[in-house]
Amino acid sequence: SVTSNWIRFVSLFWLTGITMRNPFLRKPIGSLSCTSSSSDTGGEEGIARHMTLRDLVFLGLGGTIGSGIFVLSGQIARNQAGAATPICFLISGVCAVLSGCCYAELSANIPASGSAYTFVYASCGEYFAVLAAACLTLEYLVSGSAVARNWGDKVLDWLTVEMEAGDWAEALLAPFGRNGFNPLAGILSAATLWLLYSGVKESKKTTNIVTVAKVGVVCFMIVGGFALFDGQNLSPYVGPKGFSGVLQGATTSFFGYLGYDEVCCVAGEAIDPTKNVPKAVMMTIMGAAVLYFFASTALTGMQPFDQIDENSGFPGAFHYNGATISAQIAAIGELSTLPLVVLVSLLAQPRVFYMMALDGLLPPVFKEVEGRTEEEPEGNLRKGIMICGVAMTVIATFVPFTILGDMISAGVLVSFSLTDSSLLFFRRRSSENGLGWLWSLKHLVTAINILSFVCGLSVTHFGSSWFGVIMSLGCFGGVCKMTHMIDVRCPEVESHDSSGSELFRTPYLPYLPCTAIFVNWYLVAQLEMGVLLLLLVYFGVVTIFYFTYSIKHSVGNNIGWRGESGEGGGRGGEMEMSDKRGLLNSSGGSDMSDDFGVGFDDDEIEGLSGVSVGGGEDKGVAVIKGGG
């Protein structure tokens, strides 16, 4: 109606101003300057392809394996699931595979650096891509700082307990208490910064070597644990909380799988990314699941679960059985390999900022590539690494992590949900049979995300009341209904790949990604309200930055992207698309005309490289004048 179109126009005008910039602009897939060839120079601007499948798997395992075995297994066994801890890791592993399949398919079709940021930009829009990048910053830079600080605390525990160093260690390394100044965390972060700044080859070799050492330490603990295995320690099998404790343990153990998406952050530097990146993602998840299952089984078999040390599970279990040397090896192995998580986090973060800077959403300093030599032709993001590294060092040294730990987990799960939603937009399109504006694909996907979160809140905070039961059942039924409507009302699009090669495709679409969305939001709802409010404040700050800086300098909103005919953001090589993925269609329409009920005249559209507005030999390049 005229009224609804007027309301939508006013909303657009209020958000973007008179310049008509569009915060929901989608980046055409063809404009991503990343090819799927196996060439060593086929990557993004200034960065060559140099990472093999082995390098990607080592990067994924190095960033994923860590706290799940060294910390979480003991905490879950002691406080939640008891000897059933391996079941928790199996359940959470299945949940990780759900989102992992979505990452695998998107990385095969969009083999560019940036992970969730790139996927969301191509499918959901620019503003949501910036939110996804903010979530990745929590996962990489902030969580890397948290791991560095945790490592500093573990070193201090090792000195004071294992080595019996005395009070001097506490006074020197924690002069203001454990929640104050932490010099060891700062030293580790600074060392990681120096290593990455020195060059890509050095950091890649270090990552591969330390990953092998870390897996070796875990295998040693597994073998040693089974050698000391006592079946009587498995009785009772389930902890005092019963089955609910197993589900709580599965929620906690899910965070042990975080990190596999870091493989997608370096897709622009991978050789043959359309094949190797999806393989590396799935191999990382499967490898982590196998190690987590056997390690937690060995731990619960070594010692009664109610006596397991929460913070130092395996060293404590070896001490319990009198294996002092094994306990020392486990403790030293943990301290020497845990810093790899910090290295991988700092390696991934500048890649996200690099992609954002290429799109104009961050200052140009983040896209500068330096250090190119004959020995190392791939170059290095030295300025981006320096800025991110200094920030990580300051946070790790001075900021105590109390509530931020859960905030990191919430941010990661939000980025997972955005990626899962991106796959739905990537594979499905809105129906053209006149179901109405409210039943378009974007509104169905939005409803699934909202109802999943509300359902989780209802179960978590009001599950014991009739109101909570009715709300949770109603929301769950709504999620099922919306998912079914996507299946029967939103047809699947043609393959995005024009090379004829077989790329990874997520099975059981749309049910698998919708299930992943539901699981992710359910886990977010398990967190305390203070954490959720802090996350909203963080997103508010990011939103202010986007509308005050990013949208004004956005490449897509000001000059447009260059896309080749045949790969310019549309499906099947066409710029005119039923699901509005491209910037403009060949007849001069735009995303905004369909989304907000407003159109643009031909004199407001400028062709690049001799491209005419109404179509022509090359339909792939057209822009909206951004006015700034």
C-alpha positions as CSV (number, residue, x, y, z in Angstrom):
1,S,0.0,0.0,0.0
2,V,1.0,3.6,-0.3
3,T,1.2,4.0,3.5
4,S,3.5,1.1,4.0
5,N,5.7,2.2,1.1
6,W,5.9,5.7,2.6
7,I,6.8,4.3,6.0
8,R,9.6,2.2,4.5
9,F,10.9,5.2,2.5
10,V,11.0,7.4,5.7
11,S,12.8,4.6,7.5
12,L,15.4,4.4,4.7
13,F,15.8,8.2,4.7
14,W,16.2,8.3,8.5
15,L,18.9,5.6,8.4
16,T,21.0,6.7,5.5
17,G,20.3,10.4,5.1
18,I,19.8,12.4,1.9
19,T,22.7,10.7,0.2
20,M,20.7,7.5,-0.1
21,R,23.4,5.3,1.1
22,N,22.2,1.8,1.8
23,P,23.3,0.0,5.0
24,F,21.8,-3.2,3.7
25,L,23.8,-3.2,0.5
26,R,25.1,-6.6,-0.5
27,K,28.4,-7.1,-2.1
28,P,28.3,-9.0,-5.4
29,I,30.1,-12.3,-5.2
30,G,31.8,-11.6,-8.5
31,S,33.4,-8.5,-7.1
32,L,35.4,-10.5,-4.6
33,S,38.8,-10.3,-6.0
34,C,39.6,-13.9,-5.2
35,T,39.9,-16.8,-7.6
36,S,39.6,-20.4,-6.9
37,S,42.6,-21.4,-9.0
38,S,45.6,-23.0,-7.4
39,S,47.9,-20.3,-8.6
40,D,50.4,-19.0,-6.1
41,T,49.5,-15.4,-7.0
42,G,45.8,-15.8,-7.3
43,G,44.8,-14.3,-4.0
44,E,43.6,-10.9,-2.9
45,E,45.4,-7.6,-3.6
46,G,49.0,-7.9,-2.5
47,I,48.8,-11.3,-0.8
48,A,49.8,-14.4,-2.6
49,R,48.5,-17.9,-2.1
50,H,50.9,-19.9,-0.1
51,M,48.9,-22.1,2.4
52,T,48.5,-25.7,1.6
53,L,45.8,-28.1,3.0
54,R,48.3,-29.2,5.7
55,D,48.9,-25.6,6.7
56,L,45.2,-24.9,6.9
57,V,44.5,-28.0,9.0
58,F,47.4,-27.2,11.4
59,L,46.1,-23.6,11.7
60,G,42.6,-24.8,12.5
61,L,43.7,-27.5,15.0
62,G,46.2,-25.0,16.6
63,G,43.5,-22.5,17.1
64,T,40.8,-24.9,18.3
65,I,42.5,-27.5,20.5
66,G,43.4,-26.0,23.9
67,S,41.0,-25.0,26.6
68,G,38.6,-27.9,25.7
69,I,41.2,-30.4,26.9
70,F,43.3,-28.4,29.3
71,V,40.5,-26.7,31.2
72,L,36.9,-27.5,30.2
73,S,37.2,-31.3,30.5
74,G,38.0,-31.0,34.2
75,Q,35.4,-28.4,34.9
76,I,32.6,-30.3,33.2
77,A,33.5,-33.5,34.9
78,R,33.7,-32.0,38.4
79,N,30.7,-29.7,38.3
80,Q,28.3,-30.9,35.7
81,A,28.3,-34.2,33.9
82,G,30.7,-36.5,35.9
83,A,32.0,-39.5,34.0
84,A,29.5,-38.7,31.2
85,T,31.8,-35.8,30.0
86,P,32.7,-37.6,26.8
87,I,29.0,-37.6,25.9
88,C,29.0,-33.8,26.3
89,F,31.8,-33.4,23.8
90,L,30.0,-35.7,21.3
91,I,26.8,-33.7,21.6
92,S,28.6,-30.4,21.2
93,G,30.7,-31.8,18.4
94,V,27.5,-32.6,16.4
95,C,26.3,-29.0,17.0
96,A,29.7,-27.7,15.8
97,V,29.3,-29.8,12.6
98,L,26.0,-28.0,11.9
99,S,27.6,-24.6,11.6
100,G,30.8,-26.1,10.2
101,C,28.9,-27.4,7.2
102,C,27.6,-23.9,6.5
103,Y,31.1,-22.5,6.8
104,A,32.4,-25.2,4.5
105,E,30.0,-24.5,1.7
106,L,30.3,-20.7,1.9
107,S,34.1,-20.9,1.9
108,A,34.0,-23.1,-1.2
109,N,31.8,-20.7,-3.1
110,I,33.3,-17.5,-1.7
111,P,37.0,-18.4,-1.2
112,A,38.1,-14.9,0.1
113,S,39.6,-13.9,3.4
114,G,37.4,-12.5,6.2
115,S,35.3,-15.6,7.3
116,A,31.9,-14.6,8.5
117,Y,32.4,-10.9,7.5
118,T,32.8,-11.8,3.9
119,F,30.0,-14.4,3.9
120,V,27.5,-12.0,5.6
121,Y,28.5,-9.0,3.3
122,A,27.6,-11.1,0.2
123,S,24.4,-12.4,1.6
124,C,22.9,-10.2,4.3
125,G,24.2,-6.7,3.8
126,E,26.9,-4.3,4.8
127,Y,25.7,-3.3,8.3
128,F,25.2,-7.0,9.3
129,A,28.7,-7.7,7.9
130,V,30.2,-5.0,10.2
131,L,28.4,-6.6,13.2
132,A,29.8,-10.0,12.1
133,A,33.3,-8.4,12.0
134,A,32.7,-7.1,15.5
135,C,31.9,-10.6,16.7
136,L,35.1,-11.9,15.0
137,T,37.1,-9.2,16.9
138,L,35.7,-10.7,20.1
139,E,36.6,-14.2,19.0
140,Y,40.1,-13.3,17.8
141,L,41.7,-10.2,19.4
142,V,39.8,-10.2,22.7
143,S,39.8,-14.0,23.2
144,G,43.4,-14.1,22.3
145,S,44.1,-11.6,25.1
146,A,42.0,-13.8,27.5
147,V,44.1,-16.9,26.6
148,A,47.3,-14.9,27.1
149,R,46.1,-13.8,30.5
150,N,45.0,-17.4,31.4
151,W,48.4,-18.6,30.3
152,G,50.1,-16.1,32.6
153,D,48.0,-17.3,35.6
154,K,48.9,-21.0,34.7
155,V,52.6,-20.1,34.7
156,L,52.2,-18.5,38.1
157,D,50.4,-21.5,39.4
158,W,53.1,-23.8,38.0
159,L,55.9,-21.8,39.7
160,T,54.2,-21.5,43.1
161,V,52.7,-25.0,43.3
162,E,54.7,-27.4,41.1
163,M,58.1,-25.6,41.5
164,E,57.4,-24.3,45.0
165,A,58.9,-21.0,44.1
166,G,57.5,-19.2,47.2
167,D,55.9,-15.8,47.7
168,W,58.5,-14.0,45.6
169,A,56.9,-15.2,42.4
170,E,53.4,-14.0,43.4
171,A,54.9,-10.6,44.5
172,L,56.8,-10.2,41.2
173,L,54.4,-11.5,38.7
174,A,51.1,-10.5,40.3
175,P,51.9,-7.4,42.4
176,F,48.2,-6.3,42.5
177,G,46.6,-9.7,42.7
178,R,45.4,-12.1,40.0
179,N,42.8,-9.6,38.6
180,G,45.3,-6.8,38.2
181,F,48.5,-6.2,36.3
182,N,49.6,-9.4,34.5
183,P,53.2,-9.0,33.0
184,L,53.4,-12.6,31.8
185,A,50.3,-12.1,29.6
186,G,51.9,-8.9,28.2
187,I,55.2,-10.7,27.5
188,L,53.4,-13.5,25.6
189,S,51.3,-11.1,23.5
190,A,54.4,-9.0,22.7
191,A,56.3,-12.1,21.6
192,T,53.4,-13.2,19.4
193,L,53.3,-9.7,17.9
194,W,57.1,-9.8,17.1
195,L,56.8,-13.3,15.5
196,L,54.0,-12.3,13.2
197,Y,55.6,-9.0,12.4
198,S,58.8,-10.7,11.3
199,G,57.0,-12.5,8.5
200,V,54.4,-15.0,7.2
201,K,56.9,-17.9,6.7
202,E,58.2,-17.7,10.3
203,S,54.7,-17.6,11.8
204,K,53.5,-20.4,9.5
205,K,56.4,-22.7,10.4
206,T,55.9,-21.9,14.1
207,T,52.2,-22.7,13.9
208,N,52.9,-26.1,12.2
209,I,55.6,-27.1,14.7
210,V,53.7,-26.1,17.8
211,T,50.5,-27.7,16.5
212,V,52.3,-31.0,16.1
213,A,53.7,-30.6,19.6
214,K,50.3,-29.8,21.0
215,V,48.7,-32.9,19.4
216,G,51.6,-34.9,20.7
217,V,51.1,-33.7,24.3
218,V,47.3,-34.5,24.0
219,C,48.1,-38.0,22.7
220,F,50.6,-38.5,25.5
221,M,47.9,-37.6,28.0
222,I,45.4,-39.9,26.4
223,V,47.7,-42.9,26.3
224,G,48.9,-42.2,29.8
225,G,45.3,-41.8,31.0
226,F,44.2,-45.1,29.5
227,A,47.3,-46.8,31.1
228,L,46.0,-45.7,34.5
229,F,42.4,-46.2,33.6
230,D,40.2,-47.7,36.4
231,G,36.6,-48.6,35.5
232,Q,35.4,-48.1,39.1
233,N,35.9,-44.3,38.5
234,L,33.1,-44.3,36.0
235,S,30.5,-45.3,38.6
236,P,28.2,-43.5,38.9
237,Y,28.4,-42.6,35.3
238,V,26.3,-39.4,35.3
239,G,27.1,-36.7,37.8
240,P,24.8,-35.5,40.6
241,K,22.8,-33.1,38.3
242,G,21.7,-36.1,36.1
243,F,20.8,-35.6,32.5
244,S,20.4,-31.9,32.9
245,G,24.0,-31.8,33.9
246,V,25.0,-33.5,30.7
247,L,23.1,-30.9,28.7
248,Q,24.8,-28.1,30.7
249,G,28.1,-29.8,30.0
250,A,27.4,-30.0,26.3
251,T,26.7,-26.2,26.4
252,T,30.0,-25.6,28.1
253,S,32.0,-28.0,25.9
254,F,30.7,-26.4,22.7
255,F,33.1,-23.5,23.3
256,G,36.0,-25.9,23.1
257,Y,35.3,-26.2,19.3
258,L,35.5,-22.5,18.6
259,G,38.4,-21.6,16.3
260,Y,37.8,-23.7,13.3
261,D,36.4,-20.7,11.4
262,E,39.8,-19.1,11.6
263,V,40.6,-21.3,8.6
264,C,38.1,-19.2,6.6
265,C,39.9,-16.0,7.6
266,V,43.0,-17.0,5.5
267,A,41.1,-18.4,2.5
268,G,42.5,-15.6,0.4
269,E,46.0,-17.0,1.0
270,A,45.1,-20.7,0.5
271,I,46.1,-22.7,-2.5
272,D,43.0,-24.1,-4.3
273,P,40.7,-22.7,-1.7
274,T,37.4,-24.0,-3.1
275,K,38.6,-27.5,-2.3
276,N,41.1,-27.1,0.5
277,V,39.3,-24.7,2.8
278,P,36.1,-26.8,3.2
279,K,38.2,-29.9,3.8
280,A,40.3,-28.1,6.4
281,V,37.2,-26.8,8.2
282,M,35.6,-30.3,8.5
283,M,39.0,-32.0,9.3
284,T,39.5,-29.5,12.1
285,I,36.1,-30.2,13.7
286,M,36.4,-34.0,13.3
287,G,40.0,-34.0,14.6
288,A,39.1,-31.9,17.6
289,A,36.0,-34.1,18.4
290,V,38.1,-37.3,18.3
291,L,40.8,-35.8,20.6
292,Y,38.2,-34.3,23.0
293,F,36.3,-37.6,23.3
294,F,39.2,-39.8,24.1
295,A,40.9,-37.2,26.3
296,S,37.8,-36.7,28.5
297,T,37.3,-40.5,28.6
298,A,40.9,-41.0,29.8
299,L,40.6,-38.2,32.4
300,T,37.3,-39.5,34.0
301,G,38.8,-43.0,34.1
302,M,41.9,-41.9,35.9
303,Q,40.2,-40.3,38.9
304,P,36.8,-40.0,40.5
305,F,35.0,-37.1,38.9
306,D,34.3,-35.4,42.2
307,Q,38.1,-35.2,42.9
308,I,39.2,-33.9,39.5
309,D,41.1,-30.6,39.6
310,E,39.0,-28.0,37.8
311,N,41.9,-25.9,36.6
312,S,44.5,-28.5,36.1
313,G,42.7,-31.8,35.2
314,F,45.4,-34.0,33.7
315,P,48.4,-33.0,35.9
316,G,46.2,-33.4,39.0
317,A,44.9,-36.8,37.8
318,F,48.5,-38.0,37.1
319,H,49.5,-36.8,40.6
320,Y,46.5,-38.7,42.0
321,N,47.9,-41.9,40.5
322,G,51.5,-41.2,41.6
323,A,52.7,-40.5,38.1
324,T,54.7,-37.4,39.0
325,I,56.8,-37.3,35.9
326,S,53.8,-37.6,33.7
327,A,52.1,-34.8,35.6
328,Q,55.1,-32.6,35.0
329,I,55.2,-33.4,31.3
330,A,51.4,-32.6,31.0
331,A,51.8,-29.3,32.8
332,I,54.9,-28.2,30.8
333,G,53.2,-29.4,27.6
334,E,50.2,-27.3,28.4
335,L,52.2,-24.2,29.1
336,S,54.4,-24.5,26.1
337,T,51.6,-25.2,23.5
338,L,48.7,-23.0,24.8
339,P,50.4,-19.8,23.4
340,L,49.7,-21.1,19.9
341,V,46.0,-20.1,20.4
342,V,47.3,-16.5,20.9
343,L,49.4,-16.7,17.8
344,V,46.5,-18.0,15.6
345,S,44.1,-15.3,17.0
346,L,46.5,-12.5,16.2
347,L,47.2,-14.1,12.7
348,A,43.4,-14.0,11.9
349,Q,42.4,-10.6,13.2
350,P,44.4,-8.4,10.7
351,R,42.9,-10.5,7.8
352,V,39.4,-9.4,8.9
353,F,40.4,-5.8,9.1
354,Y,42.2,-6.1,5.8
355,M,39.0,-7.1,4.0
356,M,37.1,-4.3,5.7
357,A,39.7,-1.7,4.7
358,L,39.5,-2.9,1.1
359,D,35.7,-2.3,1.3
360,G,36.3,1.2,2.8
361,L,34.8,0.3,6.1
362,L,38.0,0.8,8.1
363,P,40.9,3.3,7.6
364,P,43.3,2.4,4.7
365,V,46.2,1.7,7.0
366,F,44.7,-1.8,7.6
367,K,45.0,-2.8,3.9
368,E,48.7,-1.9,3.4
369,V,50.9,-4.9,2.5
370,E,54.6,-4.5,3.3
371,G,57.7,-6.6,3.6
372,R,57.5,-8.2,0.1
373,T,60.9,-9.7,-0.9
374,E,62.2,-12.3,-3.3
375,E,62.4,-14.8,-0.4
376,E,58.9,-13.9,0.9
377,P,56.8,-12.7,-2.1
378,E,53.5,-12.9,-0.3
379,G,54.1,-9.8,1.8
380,N,52.8,-9.1,5.3
381,L,50.1,-6.9,6.9
382,R,52.7,-5.3,9.2
383,K,50.8,-2.1,10.1
384,G,47.6,-4.1,10.8
385,I,49.5,-6.6,12.8
386,M,51.1,-3.9,14.8
387,I,47.9,-2.1,15.7
388,C,46.1,-5.4,16.6
389,G,49.1,-6.7,18.5
390,V,49.5,-3.6,20.6
391,A,45.8,-3.6,21.4
392,M,46.0,-7.3,22.4
393,T,49.0,-6.7,24.6
394,V,47.4,-3.8,26.5
395,I,44.1,-5.8,27.0
396,A,45.9,-8.9,28.1
397,T,48.2,-7.0,30.5
398,F,45.7,-4.7,32.2
399,V,42.1,-6.0,31.7
400,P,40.8,-8.7,34.1
401,F,38.5,-11.2,32.4
402,T,35.5,-11.9,34.5
403,I,32.3,-11.2,32.5
404,L,34.2,-10.7,29.2
405,G,34.7,-14.5,28.8
406,D,31.0,-15.1,28.4
407,M,30.7,-12.0,26.2
408,I,33.2,-13.5,23.8
409,S,31.2,-16.7,23.6
410,A,28.0,-14.8,22.9
411,G,29.7,-12.8,20.2
412,V,31.1,-16.0,18.5
413,L,27.6,-17.6,18.6
414,V,26.0,-14.5,17.0
415,S,28.6,-14.7,14.2
416,F,27.8,-18.4,13.7
417,S,24.1,-17.5,13.4
418,L,24.8,-14.8,10.9
419,T,26.8,-17.2,8.8
420,D,24.1,-19.9,9.0
421,S,21.6,-17.3,7.8
422,S,23.9,-16.3,5.0
423,L,23.8,-19.8,3.6
424,L,20.0,-19.7,3.5
425,F,20.2,-16.5,1.4
426,F,22.9,-18.0,-0.7
427,R,21.0,-21.2,-1.6
428,R,17.3,-20.0,-1.5
429,R,15.4,-17.1,-2.9
430,S,12.0,-15.5,-2.2
431,S,9.0,-17.0,-3.9
432,E,7.5,-15.1,-6.9
433,N,4.0,-16.5,-6.5
434,G,2.6,-13.6,-4.6
435,L,2.8,-14.8,-0.9
436,G,3.2,-11.2,0.2
437,W,6.0,-8.9,1.5
438,L,5.9,-10.3,5.0
439,W,6.6,-13.9,3.8
440,S,9.8,-13.1,1.9
441,L,12.9,-15.1,2.6
442,K,14.6,-12.4,4.6
443,H,11.6,-12.1,7.0
444,L,11.3,-15.8,7.4
445,V,15.0,-16.0,8.3
446,T,14.8,-13.0,10.6
447,A,11.8,-14.6,12.4
448,I,13.7,-17.9,12.9
449,N,16.6,-16.0,14.6
450,I,14.3,-14.0,16.9
451,L,12.0,-17.0,17.8
452,S,15.1,-19.2,18.5
453,F,16.5,-16.6,21.0
454,V,13.1,-16.0,22.7
455,C,12.7,-19.8,23.0
456,G,16.0,-20.1,24.7
457,L,15.3,-17.3,27.1
458,S,11.9,-18.8,27.9
459,V,13.4,-22.2,28.7
460,T,16.4,-20.8,30.7
461,H,14.6,-18.2,32.8
462,F,10.9,-19.2,32.8
463,G,11.0,-22.9,32.1
464,S,9.4,-23.9,35.5
465,S,6.3,-21.7,34.9
466,W,3.3,-22.2,32.7
467,F,4.2,-18.9,30.9
468,G,7.7,-20.3,30.1
469,V,6.3,-23.6,28.9
470,I,3.8,-21.9,26.6
471,M,6.3,-19.4,25.3
472,S,9.0,-22.0,24.6
473,L,6.6,-24.4,22.9
474,G,5.1,-21.6,20.8
475,C,8.5,-20.2,19.7
476,F,9.8,-23.7,18.9
477,G,6.6,-24.4,16.9
478,G,7.1,-21.1,15.1
479,V,10.7,-22.0,14.2
480,C,9.6,-25.3,12.8
481,K,6.8,-23.6,10.8
482,M,9.1,-21.0,9.3
483,T,11.7,-23.6,8.4
484,H,9.1,-25.6,6.6
485,M,7.9,-22.5,4.8
486,I,11.4,-21.9,3.5
487,D,11.6,-25.5,2.3
488,V,8.3,-25.4,0.4
489,R,7.9,-21.7,-0.5
490,C,11.4,-20.5,-1.2
491,P,12.9,-22.3,-4.3
492,E,16.6,-23.3,-4.5
493,V,18.8,-21.3,-6.8
494,E,21.1,-22.5,-9.5
495,S,24.7,-23.3,-8.6
496,H,27.0,-20.3,-8.2
497,D,29.9,-22.2,-9.6
498,S,30.4,-21.9,-13.3
499,S,33.5,-24.1,-13.6
500,G,31.6,-27.3,-13.5
501,S,33.5,-28.7,-10.6
502,E,31.8,-30.4,-7.7
503,L,31.9,-28.1,-4.6
504,F,30.9,-29.0,-1.1
505,R,27.1,-28.5,-0.5
506,T,25.4,-28.6,2.9
507,P,22.9,-31.4,3.1
508,Y,19.3,-31.2,4.3
509,L,18.8,-27.5,3.5
510,P,17.1,-25.5,5.0
511,Y,16.7,-27.8,8.0
512,L,20.4,-28.2,8.9
513,P,21.3,-24.4,9.0
514,C,18.0,-23.6,10.7
515,T,18.8,-26.2,13.4
516,A,22.3,-24.6,13.7
517,I,20.7,-21.2,14.2
518,F,18.4,-22.5,16.9
519,V,21.2,-24.2,18.7
520,N,23.4,-21.1,18.6
521,W,20.7,-18.8,20.0
522,Y,19.7,-21.3,22.6
523,L,23.3,-21.3,23.8
524,V,23.4,-17.5,23.8
525,A,20.3,-17.5,26.0
526,Q,22.0,-19.6,28.6
527,L,24.3,-16.7,29.5
528,E,23.5,-14.2,32.2
529,M,21.5,-11.1,31.4
530,G,24.4,-8.8,32.3
531,V,26.5,-10.4,29.6
532,L,23.7,-9.9,27.0
533,L,23.3,-6.3,28.0
534,L,27.1,-5.8,27.7
535,L,26.9,-7.3,24.2
536,L,24.1,-5.0,23.2
537,V,26.2,-2.0,24.4
538,Y,29.2,-3.3,22.3
539,F,27.0,-3.6,19.2
540,G,25.7,-0.1,19.9
541,V,29.2,1.3,19.8
542,V,29.9,-0.6,16.6
543,T,26.7,0.8,15.1
544,I,27.7,4.3,15.9
545,F,31.1,3.8,14.3
546,Y,29.4,2.3,11.2
547,F,27.0,5.3,10.6
548,T,29.6,7.9,11.5
549,Y,32.6,6.5,9.5
550,S,32.1,3.3,7.6
551,I,29.1,4.1,5.5
552,K,30.6,7.4,4.5
553,H,33.7,5.7,3.1
554,S,32.1,2.5,1.9
555,V,33.3,1.5,-1.6
556,G,30.0,-0.1,-2.4
557,N,27.9,2.9,-1.3
558,N,30.1,5.5,-3.0
559,I,31.8,4.3,-6.1
560,G,30.6,0.7,-6.5
561,W,32.4,-2.6,-7.1
562,R,33.8,-3.8,-10.4
563,G,32.3,-7.2,-11.3
564,E,32.8,-9.1,-14.5
565,S,29.9,-10.2,-16.6
566,G,29.3,-13.8,-15.7
567,E,30.4,-13.5,-12.1
568,G,29.0,-10.1,-11.0
569,G,27.2,-10.8,-7.9
570,G,24.2,-12.5,-9.6
571,R,23.3,-16.1,-9.9
572,G,24.2,-17.8,-13.2
573,G,26.2,-14.7,-14.3
574,E,23.2,-12.4,-14.4
575,M,23.0,-9.1,-12.7
576,E,19.2,-9.0,-12.5
577,M,18.2,-11.4,-9.7
578,S,15.0,-12.4,-8.0
579,D,16.6,-12.4,-4.6
580,K,18.4,-9.0,-5.0
581,R,21.9,-10.1,-4.4
582,G,23.6,-7.6,-6.8
583,L,24.1,-3.9,-6.5
584,L,22.0,-3.0,-9.5
585,N,20.1,-5.0,-12.1
586,S,20.5,-4.5,-15.8
587,S,17.4,-2.4,-16.1
588,G,18.5,0.2,-13.6
589,G,16.7,-1.2,-10.5
590,S,18.4,-1.6,-7.2
591,D,18.3,-3.5,-3.9
592,M,16.7,-0.5,-2.3
593,S,13.8,-0.3,-4.7
594,D,12.7,-3.8,-3.7
595,D,13.4,-3.5,0.0
596,F,12.1,0.0,0.6
597,G,9.6,0.7,-2.2
598,V,11.7,3.5,-3.8
599,G,13.3,3.7,-7.2
600,F,16.1,5.6,-8.9
601,D,16.1,7.4,-12.2
602,D,18.6,6.7,-14.9
603,D,20.4,10.0,-14.3
604,E,21.2,8.8,-10.7
605,I,23.1,5.8,-12.0
606,E,26.6,6.1,-13.3
607,G,28.2,3.4,-15.5
608,L,31.9,2.5,-15.1
609,S,34.2,1.6,-18.0
610,G,31.7,2.6,-20.6
611,V,28.8,0.7,-19.2
612,S,25.4,2.0,-20.1
613,V,22.5,2.1,-17.6
614,G,19.9,0.2,-19.6
615,G,22.1,-2.7,-20.3
616,G,24.8,-3.3,-22.8
617,E,27.7,-5.6,-23.7
618,D,29.0,-5.5,-20.1
619,K,26.2,-5.4,-17.5
620,G,28.5,-6.3,-14.6
621,V,29.6,-2.8,-13.6
622,A,27.2,-0.1,-12.3
623,V,27.1,2.2,-9.3
624,I,24.8,4.4,-7.3
625,K,26.2,7.9,-6.7
626,G,26.9,7.9,-3.0
627,G,27.0,11.7,-2.6
628,G,30.1,11.6,-0.5
